[in-house]
Amino acid sequence: MSSTYGSLKIQQKWEDMTVYAYVALRQMPKSERFTLGAEIRSKLWSGFQLIIKANASRNKMPFLFEIDVEIKTLLALTRVAYGMKIIPFKQYEHLSVLLVELGKMLGGWMKYGRS
């Protein structure tokens, strides 16, 4: 997915993950799509919003810590979805890899913000 010129790499990566997650969530059983799936969607949009806020703010650290919480929560929700056999291993693996990459990018942003 191509992004607008000038946006952050972490924002582009988050957009890509959101698109992939939405495809995976569509394949969830209906009984879980509106419970666990809705919670995952909520965290995806919340994290996306926090990235935009952090980029626009002078004091980025509070937003960066909140993004970290969203990433860890998404990892946990994805693990639960896989454990309940709601999503297949390949989707779980791909989402986990994307979330770990985002965590590393966020760690770099946090380190840069502290210096």
N, C-alpha and C positions, 0 to 999 in steps of 0.2 A: 504494500500500500504506500503510495507516495504521499508525502506530507508537504505542507506549505514551506516555502523558503524561510529560513531563519528560526525555525522551531528547534527546541532542544532535542538531542539524540534520545534522551530518556523519554521524552514525550512521544517521539516517533515509535520507540520500542513499545511503550504502553499502548499506543493506538493499535499496533500490530497484534499485541497480545489480546486486546479487547475484541478485535475482529475474530481471531482464532477462538477465543473463549465463547463468543456468541454462537459460532458454528457448532462447537461442542455442546453447548447448553441446549440447542435446538434438538439434539439427539437424545436428551435425557427423557426418562419416562415422565408422563404428564404429572404424576403424583409428586415428583421431586422438582419438576421444572418451576413450579410456583412457590416452592419453599426454599430448598437449598440453592436452586438455580437463581431465584430472586435475590437471595443474600449475596451470592457471588457477583451478580450484575450490579448490585448496589455498591459493593466494595470496588468494583472496576471503575464505576463513574466517580466515586468518592476520591479514589487515588488520582484519577485523571484531573479532577478539579483541584486537588491539592498541589499537583505538579504545576498547574497554571498559576495558582496563588503564590507558590514558592518562587517561581520565576519572576513574578511581578513585585515581590516584596523586598524591602531592604533587609529585614530580619528574617532570613530564610530558615534558620534552624528549627523553630517550632513546627513549621510545615514539613520539613524534611523528616523529623521524628514521627510525625503523623503518617507520612507516606511509608515509612519503615513498618509501622504497625499494620497498615493496609496490606503490604506485601506479605508479612508474616501471617496475617489472618487469611489471605487468599491461599497461601501455601497450605495452611491447616484445612481450609474448606475443600481444597482440591484433593488433599490426602483422604479426607472423610468420604468424599464422593467416590474416589477410587476404592476405598475400603468397603464401601457399601455396594460395590459393583455397579455404580450408576454411570461411570464413564470408563471406557476401556483403557488399558495400560498405555497405549500409544499416545492418547490424548493427555492422560495424566503426566506422562513423561515429558511431553512437549511443553505443557503448561508449566511444569516444575522447572524445566530448563529456562524458559522465558522469565519466570519469577526470580530465579537465582541470578540471571544476568541483570535484571532490573535492580536487584539488591546490591550487586557489585557496582553498578553505575551510580546508585544512590550513595553508597559508601564513599565513592570518589568525590561526589558532589558535597557530601558532608565534610570530608577532609579538607576540601578546597575552601569551604565556608568557614572553617575554624581558623584557617591561617590568615 
